Amino acid sequence: MHKMVVIVYNEAVDAEAMEALSACAVTNYTKIAAVYGKGDASGTHLGTDIWPGLNNILYVVCEDIQAQKILDYIRQLRKKIGAEGIKAFLLPVEEIT
């Protein structure tokens, strides 16, 4: 069964996020750069003088086993760089056409 891992992270840790994909042997993904966001832990990122910084988003559709590897890697990365820097979400994929 397939899952979608959505990784939302501060643009300042882009290299670390991309390394997570490489370390988990992810070769297919979609990346959206420079997105706005607000979170309880991460604060507001609007790319302005008042709310500096932006986020990036990675979408990865993969098998269950690979999805768990990605989540495990992100958990360890959160411990290293801080929970406000990166977060991952796991979603079911009902159909791929």
C-alpha positions as CSV (number, residue, x, y, z in Angstrom):
1,M,0.0,0.0,0.0
2,H,1.2,3.5,-0.7
3,K,1.4,6.5,1.6
4,M,2.1,10.2,1.1
5,V,4.6,11.8,3.3
6,V,4.3,15.6,3.5
7,I,7.3,17.3,4.9
8,V,7.0,21.0,5.8
9,Y,10.2,22.7,6.9
10,N,11.9,26.1,7.3
11,E,13.8,27.0,4.1
12,A,16.9,27.4,6.3
13,V,17.1,23.6,6.7
14,D,16.6,22.8,3.0
15,A,19.9,20.9,2.8
16,E,18.9,18.7,5.8
17,A,15.5,18.0,4.4
18,M,16.9,17.0,1.0
19,E,19.5,14.8,2.8
20,A,16.6,13.0,4.5
21,L,15.2,12.0,1.1
22,S,18.6,10.8,-0.1
23,A,19.3,8.9,3.1
24,C,15.9,7.1,2.7
25,A,16.6,6.3,-1.0
26,V,13.8,8.6,-2.2
27,T,14.2,9.3,-5.9
28,N,10.7,10.7,-6.7
29,Y,9.2,13.7,-4.9
30,T,7.6,17.0,-5.5
31,K,9.0,20.1,-3.9
32,I,7.3,23.5,-3.5
33,A,9.6,26.2,-2.4
34,A,8.9,29.5,-0.7
35,V,5.5,29.0,0.9
36,Y,3.9,30.9,3.7
37,G,2.9,29.3,6.9
38,K,2.1,29.6,10.6
39,G,2.4,27.1,13.3
40,D,2.1,27.0,17.1
41,A,5.7,25.8,17.5
42,S,7.3,27.3,14.3
43,G,5.8,30.7,14.4
44,T,4.8,32.8,11.4
45,H,6.7,32.7,8.1
46,L,5.5,35.2,5.6
47,G,8.7,36.3,4.0
48,T,8.3,39.9,5.2
49,D,10.3,42.2,7.5
50,I,7.8,41.7,10.2
51,W,7.4,37.9,9.7
52,P,10.6,36.8,8.1
53,G,11.4,33.4,6.7
54,L,9.6,31.0,4.4
55,N,8.8,27.3,4.4
56,N,9.3,24.6,1.8
57,I,7.1,21.5,1.3
58,L,8.1,18.1,0.0
59,Y,5.5,15.5,-1.1
60,V,6.7,11.9,-1.4
61,V,4.4,9.0,-2.4
62,C,6.0,5.7,-1.6
63,E,5.5,2.2,-0.1
64,D,4.6,1.9,3.6
65,I,8.1,0.7,4.6
66,Q,9.9,3.6,2.9
67,A,7.4,6.1,4.4
68,Q,8.2,4.8,7.9
69,K,11.9,5.2,7.2
70,I,11.3,8.8,6.2
71,L,9.3,9.5,9.4
72,D,12.0,7.9,11.5
73,Y,14.6,10.1,9.8
74,I,12.5,13.2,10.3
75,R,12.0,12.3,14.0
76,Q,15.8,12.2,14.5
77,L,16.3,15.4,12.5
78,R,13.7,17.2,14.7
79,K,15.8,16.2,17.8
80,K,19.0,17.6,16.1
81,I,17.7,20.9,14.6
82,G,14.7,21.6,16.8
83,A,11.0,20.7,16.4
84,E,10.2,24.1,15.0
85,G,12.4,23.5,11.9
86,I,10.7,20.5,10.3
87,K,7.5,18.4,10.5
88,A,6.2,15.4,8.6
89,F,2.7,14.2,8.1
90,L,1.6,10.7,6.8
91,L,-1.4,10.4,4.6
92,P,-3.0,7.4,2.9
93,V,-3.0,7.2,-0.9
94,E,-6.2,5.7,-2.2
95,E,-5.4,5.8,-5.9
96,I,-2.6,6.5,-8.3
97,T,-3.6,7.1,-11.9
